[in-house]
Amino acid sequence: MEWKAYKKVLALIVILALVLVGMSGIFTPISIANAGEIGPNTVQGKVLSIQTHFARSGTIEVKSNRTGKVYMFYVGRNTAYYPHRYPGIGETIRVHYINDRGYLKATSVEIQ
């Protein structure tokens, strides 16, 4: 076998290994983060605290009903509330969120 053929096979093996490592890195955090919750990127629980910084931004701390874990969600002007009001402390809510570089940003909050 010529040197060029070895280089092609080696490059193919390296690319395949990188793809497999990348795929395991994508799916592992999703399964770990959502173990025991009601769905992917969804948490249902009781409101522990609400802090608003400006007119519409701030944080909501929620204790999960299923796992007991406490989550801090960042809310802002793009967060939708159903019904159209802020939740109170002690109320049960369902939060749909995205993970933006480690920050859990709430996209919608449903008051139960």
N, C-alpha and C positions, 0 to 999 in steps of 0.2 A: 504494500500500500504506500502511496506517495505521501509526502508531508502535507500537501494541500488537502488531501482526503482526511487526514488526522485532524487538521485544524477545523474542518467543517463539522466533523463528528463531535469534537470537543466543544465547539461553539453551540451546537445543538443541545448537548448535555447541560451546559451551563444555563442556557435559556430555559430549558425544561425545569431545571432545579429552581430557578428564580420564580417561574410561574407557580410552581407548587408551593413554595415558601410564601409567596404573596397571597395565594388563595387561602392558606391556613391562617394567615394574619388577618384576613378580612372576616372570616366566619367565626373565629374563636371569640373575639370580644362581643359579638352580637349574642352568642349563646350564653356567655358568662353574664353579661349585663342583664339579660332578660330571664334568667333562671328563676322561676317561681312567680313572675309577674303575669298580668292578665294578657299581655300581648307584646309584640315587638314595639319598643318605644312608647309604651303606654303604662302608666302607673295609676292605681286607684288607692286612695287613702285619705287620712284626715289632715287638715291644715293645722300646722303647729305655729307658724308665724308668717306674717306678711310685712315686707318692708318696701316702701316706695321711695325712690330717690328723687325723681322729678315727676312731672305730670302723669306719665304713663309707664315709666320703667321701674324695675325693682326686682325683688326676689320673693318666691313663695317656698316655704319649707313644708314638705309633705312626708308623713310617716305611712309607709305602705301597709295596707290591710293584710296582704298575703305574706310578705317576708319580714315585716317589722323594720325594714331598713329606712333611714331618713334620707330623703332626696332634697336638694336645693335646685329649684328651677328658676331660670332668669326669664322674666316677662318684660314685654315692651309694647310698642305701639302696633306690632304685627300679631300679637297674641289675641285670639278670638275667645270671648267668654260666652257660654251658653248656660242659663239665660244671661242677658246683657247686663251684668253687674259683677263686682269683685266678690270673691268668696270671703266668708267670715272665718275666724279662728274656731276650730272644732267641727267645721262642716266637712262632709265627705265629698271629694272631687275626683274626677278622672282627668289626668293630664296626658296629652299627646305631645311628644317632644322630639327634638333632633339633638344629636350629640355633635356640637360644633367645636372641635379641637379640645374636648374635655369639658366644655361648658354645656350643661343641659338647658337648652332653650325651648320654652313651652310654645307650641304653635296653637294649641287650643286647650281651654279649661272648661270641662263640663261639670256644673254643680249638680250633685245628685239630690 
